[in-house]
């Protein structure tokens, strides 16, 4: 389930944006250890927050799609703790981090909207963690379906779903195929 920013949060942040920037597929918005100067509001496309393991394999920590804040956990950090990579061509509004901090300190309505947003993101992270702890593709898919009101995304979204539940696209396709086959009972 993708958490979308509240209109109230967007209303506060949009006028503070210095502009909009486009990123090509595979382009970094920032790198691990870059200083935190900007909050990115994704307006189109998709950005993955990625941390690389010792063996070089990537772990996606967040997928930001249109209407989401990228790396909001970095608002009070000096440096980014991961890389942000455009998964597809992406556009984002750039809001100076000082403006975000000022709003949090001096605008109660914004601070409340921000806390609400962070609470939803925390709930979403806990759901993803719970799903990732399940051992089988079937169990992960079933948990995802339950968390998403029993609605399976359309075929064009299955690869994204596979990434979201931490399985290969092929494993997900096999599981979905298994579920569509009629059962053979005597």
C-alpha positions as CSV (number, residue, x, y, z in Angstrom):
1,X,0.0,0.0,0.0
2,X,1.4,3.4,-1.0
3,X,1.1,6.2,1.5
4,X,0.0,9.4,-0.2
5,X,0.8,12.7,1.4
6,X,-2.2,14.6,2.7
7,X,-3.4,17.6,0.8
8,X,-2.7,19.7,3.8
9,X,1.0,18.7,3.7
10,X,1.3,19.3,0.0
11,X,-0.4,22.7,0.4
12,X,2.2,23.7,2.9
13,X,5.2,22.4,1.0
14,X,4.4,23.2,-2.6
15,X,4.9,27.0,-2.3
16,X,8.2,26.4,-0.5
17,X,9.7,24.5,-3.5
18,X,12.5,26.2,-5.3
19,X,11.6,24.4,-8.5
20,X,11.0,21.1,-10.2
21,X,13.8,18.8,-11.4
22,X,13.7,15.9,-13.8
23,X,15.7,12.7,-13.3
24,X,16.4,10.0,-15.9
25,X,15.9,6.3,-15.1
26,X,19.0,5.2,-13.1
27,X,20.0,8.8,-12.1
28,X,20.7,9.5,-8.5
29,X,18.8,12.3,-6.7
30,X,21.4,12.0,-4.0
31,X,24.1,9.6,-2.7
32,X,24.7,8.1,0.7
33,X,26.8,10.7,2.8
34,X,25.7,13.7,0.7
35,X,24.6,16.6,2.9
36,X,20.9,16.9,3.4
37,X,19.9,20.2,1.8
38,X,16.6,19.3,0.0
39,X,13.4,17.5,0.6
40,X,12.0,15.9,-2.5
41,X,8.3,15.7,-3.3
42,X,7.8,13.1,-6.1
43,X,5.4,14.4,-8.7
44,X,5.8,11.8,-11.3
45,X,7.8,8.6,-11.8
46,X,9.3,6.4,-9.0
47,X,12.4,6.8,-6.8
48,X,13.9,4.0,-4.7
49,X,15.9,4.6,-1.6
50,X,18.6,2.0,-1.8
51,X,21.2,0.8,0.7
52,X,23.9,-1.5,-0.7
53,X,25.0,-4.6,1.4
54,X,28.6,-5.7,1.9
55,X,28.3,-8.0,-1.1
56,X,27.0,-5.2,-3.3
57,X,23.4,-6.3,-3.4
58,X,20.8,-3.5,-3.1
59,X,18.1,-3.3,-0.5
60,X,15.2,-1.0,-1.3
61,X,14.2,0.9,1.8
62,X,11.5,3.0,0.3
63,X,9.7,3.4,-3.0
64,X,8.4,6.9,-3.6
65,X,5.8,7.4,-6.2
66,X,3.8,10.5,-7.2
67,X,2.4,12.3,-4.2
68,X,5.0,11.0,-1.8
69,X,7.9,12.5,0.2
70,X,11.3,11.0,-0.4
71,X,13.5,10.3,2.6
72,X,11.5,12.2,5.1
73,X,13.5,10.5,7.9
74,X,16.5,12.6,6.8
75,X,14.8,16.0,7.7
76,X,16.9,16.2,11.0
77,X,20.0,14.3,9.6
78,X,23.1,16.0,8.5
79,X,23.8,13.4,5.8
80,X,21.7,10.9,3.8
81,X,22.0,7.3,4.9
82,X,21.4,5.8,1.5
83,X,21.1,6.5,-2.2
84,X,18.0,7.7,-4.0
85,X,17.8,6.3,-7.5
86,X,15.1,7.1,-10.1
87,X,13.5,3.7,-11.0
88,X,11.9,5.3,-14.0
89,X,11.9,8.9,-15.4
90,X,10.9,11.0,-12.5
91,X,10.1,14.6,-11.6
92,X,10.3,16.0,-8.1
93,X,9.7,19.4,-6.4
94,X,12.7,20.5,-4.4
95,X,12.0,22.1,-1.0
96,X,15.0,23.5,1.0
97,X,15.4,21.5,4.2
98,X,15.6,24.7,6.2
99,X,12.1,25.6,5.1
100,X,10.8,22.2,6.2
101,X,12.4,22.6,9.6
102,X,11.1,26.1,10.0
103,X,7.6,24.9,9.2
104,X,7.9,22.1,11.8
105,X,9.0,24.6,14.5
106,X,6.5,27.4,13.8
107,X,3.4,26.1,12.0
108,X,1.3,23.8,14.2
109,X,-1.0,22.7,11.3
110,X,2.0,21.7,9.3
111,X,3.6,19.9,12.2
112,X,0.4,17.9,12.8
113,X,0.2,17.0,9.1
114,X,3.8,15.9,9.2
115,X,3.3,13.8,12.3
116,X,0.3,12.2,10.6
117,X,2.3,11.4,7.5
118,X,5.2,9.9,9.6
119,X,2.7,7.8,11.5
120,X,1.3,6.4,8.3
121,X,4.8,5.7,6.9
122,X,5.7,3.9,10.1
123,X,2.6,1.7,9.9
124,X,3.5,1.0,6.2
125,X,7.1,0.1,7.2
126,X,5.8,-2.3,9.9
127,X,3.5,-4.0,7.4
128,X,6.4,-4.4,4.9
129,X,8.6,-5.8,7.7
130,X,5.9,-8.3,8.7
131,X,5.4,-9.4,5.2
132,X,9.1,-9.8,4.6
133,X,9.4,-12.0,7.7
134,X,7.1,-14.6,6.1
135,X,8.9,-17.6,4.6
136,X,6.9,-18.5,1.5
137,X,5.8,-16.5,-1.5
138,X,2.2,-17.6,-0.9
139,X,2.3,-16.4,2.7
140,X,3.8,-13.0,1.6
141,X,1.2,-12.6,-1.1
142,X,-1.6,-13.5,1.1
143,X,-0.5,-11.1,3.8
144,X,-0.1,-8.3,1.2
145,X,-3.6,-9.0,-0.1
146,X,-5.1,-8.9,3.4
147,X,-3.3,-5.5,4.1
148,X,-4.7,-4.2,0.8
149,X,-8.3,-5.0,1.4
150,X,-8.3,-8.2,-0.7
151,X,-7.5,-6.3,-3.9
152,X,-4.7,-7.7,-6.1
153,X,-3.2,-5.1,-8.4
154,X,-3.6,-5.4,-12.2
155,X,-1.2,-7.5,-14.3
156,X,0.9,-4.4,-15.2
157,X,1.7,-3.9,-11.5
158,X,2.9,-7.5,-10.7
159,X,6.6,-6.7,-11.0
160,X,6.2,-3.8,-8.6
161,X,4.3,-6.0,-6.2
162,X,7.0,-8.7,-6.4
163,X,9.6,-6.1,-5.3
164,X,7.3,-4.8,-2.6
165,X,6.9,-8.3,-1.0
166,X,10.6,-9.1,-1.5
167,X,10.3,-12.0,-4.1
168,X,11.4,-12.4,-7.7
169,X,8.8,-11.5,-10.3
170,X,9.0,-15.1,-11.6
171,X,8.2,-16.5,-8.1
172,X,5.2,-14.2,-7.9
173,X,4.0,-15.2,-11.4
174,X,4.3,-18.9,-10.4
175,X,2.3,-18.2,-7.2
176,X,-0.4,-16.3,-9.1
177,X,-0.6,-19.0,-11.7
178,X,-1.0,-21.6,-9.0
179,X,-3.9,-19.7,-7.5
180,X,-5.7,-19.4,-10.9
181,X,-5.6,-23.1,-11.6
182,X,-8.8,-24.9,-10.8
183,X,-8.3,-27.4,-7.9
184,X,-8.6,-31.1,-8.7
185,X,-10.8,-32.8,-6.3
186,X,-12.0,-36.4,-6.6
